[in-house]
Amino acid sequence: MSPGPRPLLLLHAGATIDPDLSNLEPTALALDRIFLDADRLLQEGAAALTAVARAVAAMEADPLFNAGYGGKLQADGVVRLSTSAMDGSRRRFGAVINVQRLYHPSRLALHLLEQEDRVLDGDGAGASATRPPAGRRR
């Protein structure tokens, strides 16, 4: 009997690149490292959501990516981040919209998969992030 279909893992580093392209190579190397780590988890039998959560958390921790720690300032000088998590097998969804001061907004979105209220805006997310596992930014 042949094994079932292999999961397909796709990551992207956003659409913004510095005009001088100085971050292109470091960003590509970081994305390769993150991809290989997530792919290894899948090969070891981890759930797809686990592998994706690990990859997104790694991108959020790296200032090269417009996510989490590397979030870019908007026109008013504030970093706002939005993210979501979906588990199709359980038909669950969690999301945060326009959150501020969160190092790992994806962790809050994952936490919301298990909650009754599964989508929070910046104010609601800030209040929820005072409890683990959101990883509040300093």
C-alpha positions, 0 to 999 in steps of 0.5 A: 500500500502506498502512503497517502498524499504528501502535504504541500508546504508553501511559504512566502516572505511578503511582497515588499523588498527594499529598493536596493535589494540588500535584504534579498539574499538574507531573506531567501536564506531565512525563508529556506531555513524556516521552510526546511524546519517546517518540512522536517516536522511534516516528514516526521508526522506532525500535523500540518497546523503544527508545522505551519504555526512553527514556520509563521512563529519563526517568520514573526521572530525575524526582523527580515519579514513584515510580521511580528517583530519585523512588522512595518510602520504604517503611514501613521507610524504605528505597526498593526498586524493581522493574521489568521489560523484555520483548521479545515479538518475541524472547520475552525478559524481564529484571527486577529485584525490590526493588533499592536505590540504583539510579538507573535500575533499568530499564537493568539490566532491559534489560541482563538481556534478553541474559543467561542469568539474567534476573531478579535480586533486590535482592542479585543486582541490587546486585552486577550494578549495579557494572558498566555500564549500571545507573547506580548511585545515589550 
